[in-house]
């Protein structure tokens, strides 16, 4: 019995040392964000986009953009890597989430335009981040989010 306890303890110790804990240092950016309003910068028009149910989820080093409008979305979920520094948010290397088939690299900006992006590698100015609100701006849109 003593030998079995020693083996179990040694195995647990090896597992504990081999596991690498991946933590996030994204601060207020981490979480589940709903896009609630967009302002078009070229013409000053605003649109309430809450009915479209566009969400951005941020965890660790991934940002997921998804359309939760209905069960049969025309717009696929997109995963991005991102960098947040110096009041800028850069999203890059988009991949379409197609778990049932195979994830694939996004090659057309039309795939991501629904989510407010103009480029596959996009940089936003972070105008506000905190108090359960986030405001981002690119060359075309100012986007307002609320956090869940």
Secondary structure as a PSIPRED ss2 file (coil, helix, strand):
# PSIPRED VFORMAT (PSIPRED V4.0)

   1 X C   1.000  0.000  0.000
   2 X H   0.000  1.000  0.000
   3 X H   0.000  1.000  0.000
   4 X H   0.000  1.000  0.000
   5 X H   0.000  1.000  0.000
   6 X H   0.000  1.000  0.000
   7 X H   0.000  1.000  0.000
   8 X H   0.000  1.000  0.000
   9 X H   0.000  1.000  0.000
  10 X H   0.000  1.000  0.000
  11 X H   0.000  1.000  0.000
  12 X H   0.000  1.000  0.000
  13 X H   0.000  1.000  0.000
  14 X H   0.000  1.000  0.000
  15 X H   0.000  1.000  0.000
  16 X H   0.000  1.000  0.000
  17 X H   0.000  1.000  0.000
  18 X H   0.000  1.000  0.000
  19 X C   1.000  0.000  0.000
  20 X C   1.000  0.000  0.000
  21 X C   1.000  0.000  0.000
  22 X C   1.000  0.000  0.000
  23 X C   1.000  0.000  0.000
  24 X C   1.000  0.000  0.000
  25 X C   1.000  0.000  0.000
  26 X C   1.000  0.000  0.000
  27 X H   0.000  1.000  0.000
  28 X H   0.000  1.000  0.000
  29 X H   0.000  1.000  0.000
  30 X C   1.000  0.000  0.000
  31 X E   0.000  0.000  1.000
  32 X E   0.000  0.000  1.000
  33 X E   0.000  0.000  1.000
  34 X E   0.000  0.000  1.000
  35 X E   0.000  0.000  1.000
  36 X E   0.000  0.000  1.000
  37 X E   0.000  0.000  1.000
  38 X E   0.000  0.000  1.000
  39 X E   0.000  0.000  1.000
  40 X E   0.000  0.000  1.000
  41 X C   1.000  0.000  0.000
  42 X C   1.000  0.000  0.000
  43 X C   1.000  0.000  0.000
  44 X C   1.000  0.000  0.000
  45 X C   1.000  0.000  0.000
  46 X E   0.000  0.000  1.000
  47 X E   0.000  0.000  1.000
  48 X E   0.000  0.000  1.000
  49 X C   1.000  0.000  0.000
  50 X H   0.000  1.000  0.000
  51 X H   0.000  1.000  0.000
  52 X H   0.000  1.000  0.000
  53 X C   1.000  0.000  0.000
  54 X E   0.000  0.000  1.000
  55 X E   0.000  0.000  1.000
  56 X E   0.000  0.000  1.000
  57 X E   0.000  0.000  1.000
  58 X E   0.000  0.000  1.000
  59 X E   0.000  0.000  1.000
  60 X C   1.000  0.000  0.000
  61 X C   1.000  0.000  0.000
  62 X E   0.000  0.000  1.000
  63 X E   0.000  0.000  1.000
  64 X E   0.000  0.000  1.000
  65 X E   0.000  0.000  1.000
  66 X E   0.000  0.000  1.000
  67 X E   0.000  0.000  1.000
  68 X C   1.000  0.000  0.000
  69 X C   1.000  0.000  0.000
  70 X C   1.000  0.000  0.000
  71 X C   1.000  0.000  0.000
  72 X C   1.000  0.000  0.000
  73 X C   1.000  0.000  0.000
  74 X C   1.000  0.000  0.000
  75 X C   1.000  0.000  0.000
  76 X C   1.000  0.000  0.000
  77 X C   1.000  0.000  0.000
  78 X E   0.000  0.000  1.000
  79 X E   0.000  0.000  1.000
  80 X E   0.000  0.000  1.000
  81 X E   0.000  0.000  1.000
  82 X E   0.000  0.000  1.000
  83 X E   0.000  0.000  1.000
  84 X E   0.000  0.000  1.000
  85 X E   0.000  0.000  1.000
  86 X C   1.000  0.000  0.000
  87 X C   1.000  0.000  0.000
  88 X E   0.000  0.000  1.000
  89 X E   0.000  0.000  1.000
  90 X E   0.000  0.000  1.000
  91 X E   0.000  0.000  1.000
  92 X E   0.000  0.000  1.000
  93 X E   0.000  0.000  1.000
  94 X E   0.000  0.000  1.000
  95 X E   0.000  0.000  1.000
  96 X E   0.000  0.000  1.000
  97 X C   1.000  0.000  0.000
  98 X C   1.000  0.000  0.000
  99 X C   1.000  0.000  0.000
 100 X C   1.000  0.000  0.000
 101 X C   1.000  0.000  0.000
 102 X C   1.000  0.000  0.000
 103 X C   1.000  0.000  0.000
 104 X E   0.000  0.000  1.000
 105 X E   0.000  0.000  1.000
 106 X C   1.000  0.000  0.000
 107 X C   1.000  0.000  0.000
 108 X C   1.000  0.000  0.000
 109 X H   0.000  1.000  0.000
 110 X H   0.000  1.000  0.000
 111 X H   0.000  1.000  0.000
 112 X C   1.000  0.000  0.000
 113 X H   0.000  1.000  0.000
 114 X H   0.000  1.000  0.000
 115 X H   0.000  1.000  0.000
 116 X C   1.000  0.000  0.000
 117 X C   1.000  0.000  0.000
 118 X C   1.000  0.000  0.000
 119 X C   1.000  0.000  0.000
 120 X C   1.000  0.000  0.000
 121 X C   1.000  0.000  0.000
 122 X E   0.000  0.000  1.000
 123 X E   0.000  0.000  1.000
 124 X E   0.000  0.000  1.000
 125 X E   0.000  0.000  1.000
 126 X E   0.000  0.000  1.000
 127 X E   0.000  0.000  1.000
 128 X E   0.000  0.000  1.000
 129 X E   0.000  0.000  1.000
 130 X E   0.000  0.000  1.000
 131 X C   1.000  0.000  0.000
 132 X C   1.000  0.000  0.000
 133 X E   0.000  0.000  1.000
 134 X E   0.000  0.000  1.000
 135 X E   0.000  0.000  1.000
 136 X E   0.000  0.000  1.000
 137 X E   0.000  0.000  1.000
 138 X C   1.000  0.000  0.000
 139 X C   1.000  0.000  0.000
 140 X C   1.000  0.000  0.000
 141 X E   0.000  0.000  1.000
 142 X E   0.000  0.000  1.000
 143 X E   0.000  0.000  1.000
 144 X E   0.000  0.000  1.000
 145 X E   0.000  0.000  1.000
 146 X E   0.000  0.000  1.000
 147 X E   0.000  0.000  1.000
 148 X C   1.000  0.000  0.000
